[in-house]
C-alpha cells in the first residue's frame, strides 16, 4: 500500500511544453505539499494546501500552478517548461498541525 | 539564506561503529526538528524527530540530540549497518509550518 504516490515517476519533455504531475495520499491527511529538489540536492518547499486551500506559496514562478481537487490529491501543473525546471519534484502530506511529513517517491523531470 | 546546514556532504563509517551526523541551524524560532533518510530514486523517509523542549530522543539504534544554546542537533546511529547507507537530511520547522531542510549528508557504512 503506497501512502503517498506520484505519477509519472519520470518525465522527459521539450522546452515550452506544458506538463502535469499528480499526487495522491491515502493517509487521511489534511495537508499536502510540493517540494523541489534541485541539482544541488536542496529540498525546498514550493506549495502547501490544507483541505484544498492554499496556505503556503513560496516564491515560485507563476508558470507553476498547484490544484487540489480534494484533500487526498494535489496536482502540479507547469506551463512553458524551461531548462531550469529540471529537478526532482516531491509530494508530501501531513496531518494538520503535525510536523512529520510523509513523502512520495518523486517525479524526475528533465526538460530538453 | 540557509537556515539549516549540514556541513559534511559525506561520511564513511565501518559496520558496527557509531555514525554521527550533524546539523546546525540559525533560526531560534524553530521548535521541531526531524531527520529523514533517503535512498536513491526514492522519497525521503521519516526517521526520528525531537521537540525543542527536549534534548534527546531515542528510537532503537537511532538517537537525536538537540543543543539549543549551540543551535545544533546530531543523529547517532549505533551500531551502524550497511543498510543504513543513504542520504540523511535534517529538517526544522516552527509552529507546525513548512519544513526547512539541510542539504543532506551521504552516509556510507562499509562491511
Interface residues (C-beta under 8 A of the other chain):
Chain A: X4 X33 X40 X41 X42 X43 X44 X45 X48 X56 X90 X92 X96 X97 X98 X99 X100 X101 X102 X103 X104 X105 X106
Chain B: X32 X34 X36 X41 X42 X43 X44 X45 X46 X49 X87 X89 X93 X96 X97 X98 X99 X101 X103 X104
